[in-house]
Amino acid sequence: MSTASITAPQTSSAASLGILVGRILLSIMFIVAGYGKLTAIAGTAGWFASIGLPVPTVTAVVVGLVELVGGIAILVGYQTRIGALILAAFTVAATLIAHTDLADQVQQLFFMKNLSVTGGFLVLAAAGAGALSIDARRG
């Protein structure tokens, strides 16, 4: 096998479809969570206050917007590399803030899930949105 075939980017329709499905699966949780936070600001702010986050209402709005807008960007493949890096950093921060009680099995599961999601975003940031995206149409 030549070096070119090992390092050449995958542009097959199967790879493009795989990246699209990956983007959809990664984005769903963020779109739903962001929408939920933005439509229930008081409840979200209350929970944020209970875990000690500053200016909980402002934080709830910012977090909701990052999740919703970032999730939609990943879904449609717009500015995908940047969005994936932002959501990867956001996911790590959220994990360190809210899911570090590893003695609690539920929190341990959330911690591991978030590490996996972060890995998915880092792969997406490296690979790009694929052919079935706004990024590819703009390119």
N, C-alpha and C positions, 0 to 999 in steps of 0.2 A: 504494500500500500504506500502510495507516495505521500509526502508531507502535505502537498496541496489538498489531497482528498481528506486528510485528517483535519486541517484547519479551515477548509472552505465552509462558509456559512450554509446552513440548510435552507434551501428556498423551495423545497418540494411542496406540493399542495398538502400533503399529509403533515409536514412540519408546520405549515401556516395554519392548518386547521387545529393542530395540537396547541399552538400558541394562543389561538383565539379561544379555545375551550378553557385553557389555563387562565386567560385574562378574565373570562366570564366567572369562573369559579373563585378566583381571588377577589373580584370586585363585589360580589353579591353581599358578603358579610359587611363590607364597609358602607355600601349604599344603604342597606337596611338599617345598620347601626346609626349612621349619620342622620338619616331621615327620622329615626326614632328619637334621637337626642334633640333635634331641632323642633320636633312637634311636641316635646315634653320637657321644655327647658327647666321648669320648676323642679320636676322630679330629678332630672339629671344634675342640676345645680345642687340639690339637696344631698345627693349621693356624693358628688365631688367635695362638698363641704365636709361631709362625714369622714372622708379619707384625708382631709387636711389640705386640699388643693386651694391655692389663692384665688381670689375673685371668682367664685364658683360659677356665677351666671355667665360672665365673659368667657371663662374657660369652657363652659358647656357649649356656647355658640361656636367658639373657635374649633373645638374638637369635632363638633357636629359638621361644620363646614369642611374641615380637612377630610373627614371620612366620606362625606357625601360627594364633594367635588372630586377628590382623589379617586374614589371608587368609580365615578362616572368616566373620568379621564382614562382609567385603566380599561374599563369596559369597552369604550369606543376606540381605544388605541390612539389617544391624543397626548402628545408630550409624554409618552409612555416611560421612557427611561428616567426622566425627572420625577414623574409621579410615583414610579416604583421606588425610587430612592427615598422620596419624602415619606411614603407610606411604610417603608422598611424602618426608617428612623422612628417614625411615630409609633409603630408596633413595638419596637424595642422599648421606647420610653413608657408606653402604656403597660407593658409587661413588668418593667421594673417598679412602676408606681403601684400597680394594683394586683399583681399576681406572683408575689415572692414568698408567700406563706407555703413553702413546699411541704410542710407537715400535713397540710390539708390536701387530700387527694384531688379534689375538684380544682383547687388553685394550681396544683402540680400539673394537671391536665391542661389547663388554660396556658400555663407557662410553656409547656412543650408544644402546644398547638400554635402559639404565637411565634415560637422559634421557627417552626415549620413554615408558617406564613411569611415570616421575614426572609427565609431562604428562597421561597417562591418569588418574592419581590426582587431579591438580588439577582436571581437567574433572569427574570424578566428585564431588569435594568441592563444586564449584560447582553441579552439576546435581542432586545428590542421588541416591538409590537407585532412583527410579522407582516406578511403581505395583506392580510385582511384587517386593515386598520386605517385610521385617518392619517397617521404618520406616514404610511407607505404611499398613500395617494398624494400627500404633500411633497414627498421626497423627490 
